[in-house]
Amino acid sequence: MKRALLATAALGVVLAGSIIGGALGPTLVKAGNVPLINTATTAVEPANLAAHLNALTQRVNQNIGQLAFLGTPFSTATGTSEQVAASYTLPPTLQSGVGWTGFILHQRCWGTRANNADVVTAKIYFGAQSQSLVITASAATAWDAESWTVINANAVNNTEFKMNNTAVAPAMTNAAGTDSISGGAVVMKCTITDGTSAAADGIVNGWYVEAIH
């Protein structure tokens, strides 16, 4: 009995500190709401040990924390078409089939623009929802953009966008959900569009996506 309990606890510690490799860099998996086993009321016998271990693994695999990040700053190439600085595609479920219900997905993107009079537009997306930030100041302007999405029953409940740059006051908008995460292929991304064809007019210094539960 004691060895079974120790094995369960050890597995939780190991999984809680696991690192998963991603396309944009390593992701630290943090444990959240890992259940404690009450020895006074719960018998962890060999017959039901697997169920306890699977339940613990699912809790750890909820992957609370960072999901993706931009490892290297992005600068626009020549051209005036929209350019993707960084993106992350949400899977229909988390590892071990754990759903997104109850999560808040936070995305943040920030950067600067060239010290000239060219117009630069930063834009962030949550699936079909998006918000743009047009930067027109004729100086090296710093900017940042965020989105907060509340998930209800694996469907987007509400997304709030916050756009800000040093030339104007912050702007916030709310959008009703239109994307179903359970259907898969919901993309969170940050893009830059140059108004004039000039390399490095728009720069993204950082970007990340995190899940909060």
Secondary structure, DSSP 4 states (H G I P E B T S, - for coil): -HHHHHHHHHHHHHHHT-EE--TTS-EEPBP-SPPPP-TTT----HHHHHHHHHHHHHHHTT-BEEEEE-SS-EE--SSSS-EEEEEEEEPSS-GGG---TT-EEEEEEEEEE-SSS--EEEEEEETTEEEEEEE--SS---EEEEEEEEEETTEEEEEEEEEEETTEEEEEEEEE---BGGG--EEEEEEEEESS--TTSEEEEEEEEEEE-
